Amino acid sequence: MQQSFDRRAGLGLALASALAFGGSGVAAKPLIEQGMDSLHVVWLRIAGAALVLLPLAWRHRALVRERPALLAGFGVLAVAGVQAFYFAAIARIPVGVGLLIEFFGPALVLGWVRFVQRRPVTRQAAVGVLFAVTGLACVVEVWAGLGFDPLGLLLAFGAACCQCAYFVLAGHGTDSADGAAPHPLGVIAYGLIVGAVVLTLVSRPWNLRWSLLGDRAELGGMRPPAWTLIVWIVLVTTVLAYLFGVLAVRRLSPPVAGVVACLEAVVATVLAWVLLAEHLGAAQIVGGALVLIGAFTAQLAAPSTSSGAGPGSGERGEPVAGHVPGPRGDGEDLAADAPPPGQPAGR
């Protein structure tokens, strides 16, 4: 009974995480259209969340000494990279399109395994990639010479690449030098701090037009104060979204949590349709469904990218790729238990 309760609670938390993450782009786009630079919106989001999670960072301060490479990789790729590229993309293309392209990341992981690491992948994994590629072609309408802003599509693909790089990092093991996996909440807290530092250097927030936060933004016929959207983005779509995601994966297997997390793209597309009037055509809807099917399949078939158990390894009894022994050349494995592989890196 306890196991059944934990599973139901995990599914509820995973859904809550997907709903929270899915609301980030819809809340951010009115601020960008109001005149705020997309990098400044990202900086406010990450810096605000890092400030909220400072107590967690202090509690897990030993991670700075034990896992510096992990914290740096998570902060630069899963936090700063994914979100900066995504927010820059949705300034030029619809929210749903940008997120659907980002969800091409799991398929890119399989491409890395097959062509860079030269390891075999299962038929299921290949089918997932085929669905994702076909869906991506429909989403961007390649037959029409790309139906959306090419730079926006390129930026969204950059977010997918950062997500792929995070999954690759996540596959390099789960145990630290003392035999214990790093606490996921600690990794998230320090990842946000690292991301805030990187984004401070890139976005130069001292040029931010702070007066815009006192203006009102247009959102689905409403005119909320801009600062309330920032509060929503920081507390709900970042802090709570990450926390719910971690708690969900602790009650579910990473592949199952990853599949539920893919609902984020559906949530974001529906919200953008209703609140931002960003209607998608039939081709985008069909393509989006194919991308999500491919993402589901890739999540469930994703291999371990190193000696540690990666997403799908040991979960289905059929490894996608063979075991690759040994840590990195410096003798240190990388661990990424937060959020675990199988849960998207965060939007």
Secondary structure, DSSP 4 states (H G I P E B T S, - for coil): -HHHHHHHHHHHHHHHHHHHHHTHHHHHHHHHHTT--HHHHHHHHHHHHHHHTHHHHHHTTTHHHH-HHHHHHIIIIIIIIHHHHHHHHHTTS-HHHHHHHHTTHHHHHHHIIIIIS-----HHHHHHHHHHHHHHHHHHTGGGT-SS-HHHHHHHHHHHHHHHHHHHHHTS-S--TTSSPPPHHHHHHHHHHHHHHHHHHHH-GGG--GGGGGSB--BTTB--BHHHHHHHHHIIIIIIHHHHHHHHHHHS-HHHHHHHHTHHHHHHHHHHHHHS-----HHHHHHHHHHHHHHHHHHHHPPPSSSS--TTTTTSSS-SS-------TTS------SSPTTS----
